[in-house]
Amino acid sequence: MKLGAFSVSLSVENLSVSKKFYENLGFSVFGGSMSQNYLIMKNKDCLIGLFQGMFQGNILTFNPG
């Protein structure tokens, strides 16, 4: 049974440092832009969003189907 997709949005203090950290874990930039203070990063089927100064705390979203 395929449940759907989870997405994780992380509120980060320093987008550049966070980008380098996740690149070391095998992620690469999939979307977003440094100039807009957010990046979407992908490692195989796993996506994470890195957001600097957009919201407080981290967000886990479930998209059914």
C-alpha positions as CSV (number, residue, x, y, z in Angstrom):
1,M,0.0,0.0,0.0
2,K,1.4,3.4,-1.0
3,L,0.6,5.9,1.8
4,G,1.7,9.1,0.1
5,A,4.5,11.5,0.6
6,F,6.0,13.1,3.6
7,S,7.8,16.4,3.4
8,V,10.0,18.0,6.0
9,S,10.5,21.7,6.1
10,L,13.4,22.8,8.3
11,S,13.8,26.3,9.7
12,V,17.5,27.0,9.6
13,E,19.7,29.8,10.9
14,N,22.2,29.8,8.1
15,L,21.1,28.5,4.7
16,S,24.7,28.2,3.3
17,V,25.9,26.1,6.3
18,S,22.8,23.9,6.2
19,K,23.2,23.4,2.4
20,K,26.8,22.2,2.9
21,F,25.8,19.9,5.8
22,Y,23.1,18.2,3.7
23,E,25.3,17.9,0.6
24,N,27.8,16.0,2.8
25,L,24.9,13.6,3.5
26,G,24.3,13.0,-0.2
27,F,21.6,15.6,-0.9
28,S,21.7,18.0,-3.9
29,V,19.8,21.1,-4.7
30,F,16.5,20.3,-6.4
31,G,14.7,23.7,-6.2
32,G,14.5,27.0,-4.6
33,S,17.2,29.6,-4.5
34,M,19.7,31.1,-2.0
35,S,18.6,34.6,-3.0
36,Q,15.0,33.7,-1.8
37,N,16.3,32.1,1.4
38,Y,15.1,28.6,0.7
39,L,16.3,25.4,-0.9
40,I,14.6,22.1,-1.7
41,M,17.1,19.3,-1.5
42,K,16.8,15.7,-2.7
43,N,18.5,12.4,-2.0
44,K,16.9,9.6,-4.0
45,D,13.2,9.7,-3.0
46,C,13.8,11.9,0.1
47,L,13.1,15.6,-0.1
48,I,13.7,18.3,2.5
49,G,13.1,22.0,2.5
50,L,15.6,24.4,4.1
51,F,14.0,27.7,5.0
52,Q,15.9,30.7,6.5
53,G,13.8,33.3,8.3
54,M,10.4,32.2,7.0
55,F,8.9,30.5,10.0
56,Q,9.6,29.3,13.5
57,G,10.1,25.6,14.1
58,N,10.1,22.7,11.8
59,I,7.1,21.4,9.8
60,L,6.3,17.8,8.8
61,T,3.6,17.6,6.1
62,F,1.8,14.4,4.9
63,N,0.4,14.4,1.4
64,P,-1.9,11.3,1.0
65,G,-2.1,9.4,-2.2
